[in-house]
Amino acid sequence: MRSIWKGAIGFGLVNIPVKLFSGVQSSNLDLDMLDERDHSNIKFKRVNEKTHKEVPFDHIVKGYFLKDRYIVLDDHDFEEVKPEKTKVIEIESFVDMNEINAIYYETSYYTQPEAQGKKAYTLLLQALTKSKKAGVARFVLRNQEHLCVIHPLGGIIVITKIRFEEEIRSTKEFKLKDEIMIKPKELQVGLALINQYSAPFDITTFKDDYAKELLKIIKAKAKGKRATVKKIKPQKAVSEDLYEQLMESLNKRA
């Protein structure tokens, strides 16, 4: 596997040379869009909305709509704000992983130390594991600055990109406007239901069943057969009362 970035992790005055590798892969099937008449591939064109003519790539510029018109940006403008190229992921602070809300997480990269950095890499890995802390750092990838956390996983150091605070939308508009009263007995049964369903998190028990079932259909159609499609019937509670529904769920799980 090819590395996507080479540089170093800055741990105080210690620089640990590392390579980054993508730690995730898509489980979706690669489906193409086709013309149903002859199964030809559908191609997309960049078209001028006024003339409806295709625009050559070298005639395309980028612009930001401000008030009533577009402000066009050129290469010089992008150069002005481009982050300084650096090959060091400088750790700025250490935090508890549980302090970072899951909404901030983006994607993860596996690290591999260069030969001369193996001892320092092992030290940082063991220190992170023992302290149960994660380093917070910034780094430049593809000319863009990213925020990340540096944490141990499965015997290696993982770099996980996280979003900046301004990228997270406010929850204000989604909060319930009306005050809804929950009876103590309803809350008690709700907590009992959570307790009944509680178990240690095991990612291996969760599979991408949709992609697997869709692939079965594709393979069956390739052989001229029609795959059996599972029809999921939604479960319905007998009662309309919230407390009765919770009790029914509790008894069903027992």
Secondary structure as UniProt FT lines:
FT   STRAND          5..11
FT   TURN            12..13
FT   STRAND          14..22
FT   TURN            36..38
FT   TURN            49..51
FT   HELIX           57..59
FT   STRAND          62..66
FT   TURN            67..68
FT   STRAND          69..73
FT   HELIX           75..81
FT   STRAND          88..96
FT   HELIX           97..99
FT   HELIX           102..104
FT   STRAND          105..113
FT   HELIX           115..117
FT   HELIX           118..131
FT   STRAND          133..141
FT   TURN            142..143
FT   STRAND          144..153
FT   TURN            154..155
FT   STRAND          156..162
FT   HELIX           165..167
FT   HELIX           172..174
FT   HELIX           184..197
FT   HELIX           203..205
FT   HELIX           209..222
FT   TURN            223..224
FT   HELIX           242..253
//
